[in-house]
Amino acid sequence: MATTRMTQTALVRALAEKAEITNKQARAVLDNLSAVAVSEVKKNGVFVLPGIGRLVRVERKARMGRNPATGVAIKIPAKKVVKFRVAKAAKDSIVPPKAKKEKVVKA
């Protein structure tokens, strides 16, 4: 199954086609959207793309880890990471939820 991912150029072309604008304008929209997303996450810790999901800055606590080569315990310091949380509507349309099984009650 050799499926190809959508490239940035293909995304720009698709946006331009749907919005009926030029490729140059579509690329500018995409560049500005990514710039706004990065600045909002830096400033507020979250950026929401309605219907798709949210980009969130998360604080990771310090923890103990293990060096896989030697097995020696090491201290991993606390740090900030960025995660993307997919919106429920997008997730359900991509991967439909399983139907809940009904419990059979014996009388």
N, C-alpha and C positions, 0 to 999 in steps of 0.2 A: 504494500500500500504506500505508494510514493506520492503523497500529497505535498504541495508546496505552500509555504506560508505566504501571506500577503506582505509584499514589500512596502516600504515607505512610498515609493513611486506609484505603486498600484493603489495604495490608499489615497494618495493625493488625486489620482485620476478619478477614482470612484467618487470622492467628495465633490470634485469639480463637476462631474456628470450629474450627480443627484441635485446639487445646489444650482446648477446651470451657471457656473462661474468659470474663469480661466484656471488652468493648472497653477499659475503663479499666485493667484489669489487664494486658492485652496491650500497651497503650501504655506502661505503667510498665516492663514487661519490656524493651521496645524501647529506651526512654530509658536504663534502667540498663545495658543491653548496650553502647550507644554510649558511655556515660560510662566504663565499665570498659575498653573498647577504647582510648579516648583516653588514660586514665591509664596503662595498661600500656605503650603505645607510648612515652609520655613517659619512663616509668621504665626499662623493659627494652629498648626499641627494637623489640619485636615483639609482635603479638597474633594468636593462631591461632583461627580459626573452623573447627572440625573439619569436614571434608567440603566446605568452601567455599573456604578460602584463608587467607592471612595478610596482615596489615597490618604493613609493615616501614618503619622509619626508615632512610634511606640517606644517607651522606655523599657529596656531589658534590665533586669536586676543582675547584680553580680552573682556568680554561682561557681560551684566546684565542678571541674571537668577532669578528663583523663587523657594523657598523651597516649594515642593509640599505638605508637611505636614502642614505648618503654613501659607503659602502664602506670606511670607516675602521676599522682594527683596534682592538678594545677588549678590556680585561681583564675577564673575568667572575669575580667572587670565589667562593670555595668556599661551599657552603651545605648545609643539611640539608633533605631532601625526604621525603615519605611516599609509599610505593607500595603497591599491592595486588597480591599474587601469587596467582593462582588455583590451587587444588589440582588435581592431575592427574586425579583421579577426576571432579571437577566439569567440567573442561575436556573430558575424553573423552566424558562423557555429553551435553554441549551440542553439541560439534563432534567427531563420531567421527573417529578417526585414519584416514588413508588406508591401504589395504592395500598392503603392500610388493610391488613387482613382482619376479617371479622372473627371474633372469638365465638366458638361454638359452645353453647351452654347446654349441658345434658340435663334433662328433667328427671 
